[in-house]
Amino acid sequence: MAFFLETLIGGLMTGMLYALVALGFVLIFKASGVFNFAQGAMVLFAALAMARFSAWFPAWFGFESQLLANLLAIIAAMGVMIVVAWAIERLVLGKLVNQEGVTLLMATLGIAYFLEGLGQTIFGNDIYPIDVGLPKDPVFMLQDTFEGGILVNKEDLYAALIAAALVAALSLFFQKTATGRALRAVADDHQAAQSIGIPLNRIWVIVWSVAGFVALVAGIIWGSKLGVQFSLSLVALKALPVVILGGLTSVPGAIVGGLVIGVGEKLSEVYIGPMLGGGIEIWFAYVLALVFLFVRPQGLFGEKIIDRV
């Protein structure tokens, strides 16, 4: 039982990180109807900005405090992501209003490659560390209940708590603030929202900026775990099954989908992997997403759209 709980907790913590990346997909799709294939590149670009600024600022301004360097780097990286969000909306998507979905999808795919190339040009292509003070040592929990206790990675635990706090804050933002209600109105009906005076362009810049902030937090956490490298953008590929499972229009769905996939891939790798030669963790999420596309294509919490002709 201790080993099962250890695997379960590890899956839940990994699932929260998947949900954090998936949240970026959901936010943009809800507000603009655009499936943002550039979310992974945004995570990479934000992580690169954070890593490089935290190294550059002490050299530029002559101080040694790592805490101050990280704080300034986070502020600067967030400013960069807001500029990126504004540029994407104004220069690309704003010009493609009312175009076919496949056109917008290809546009975000082009944005992804552009951001990866721009990040390499500006920040370099080495592997950069991010040190925000997350503890790396494991800890044993419930030692009085289970012999030897349950081994939990402190870094994963803190990362999951940060992700959960961000998701809770975003939920409150959408439910309790005027801007959040405007975002929900735009998500429900663009034309109706515009008819009562909600400026769509401003809303879209806001939602892309929020998605940029989510990408920054995800980039910091994943960069702290893995180092900032260009394969970091592939983390978004694991978030695709999450949004398929939870639903493209549901914030709670992104959370539940992330937890289900995180737990499922860990348990399947541990308990089924030895019988099949291992490697289940690599493809489990995609097979599960394929099953859901056959059975419930709108996901667990997604809206069923019926077109009458």
Secondary structure, DSSP 4 states (H G I P E B T S, - for coil): -HHHHHHHHHHHHHHHHHHHHHHHHHHHHHHH----TTHHHHHHHHHHHHHHHHHHHHHHHT---HHHHHHHHHHHHHHHHHHHHHHIIIIIGGGGTT--HHHHHHHHHHHHHHHHHHHHHHH-SS-B---S----SEEEE-TTTSTT-EEEEHHHHHHHHHHHHHHHHHHHHHHHSHHHHHHHHHHH-HHHHHHTT--HHHHHHHHHHHHHHHHHHHHHHHHHHH-B-GGGGGHHHHHHHHHHHH-TT-HHHHHHHHHHHHHHHHHHHHHTHHHHTS-HHHHHHHHHHHHHHHH-TT-SSPPPP----
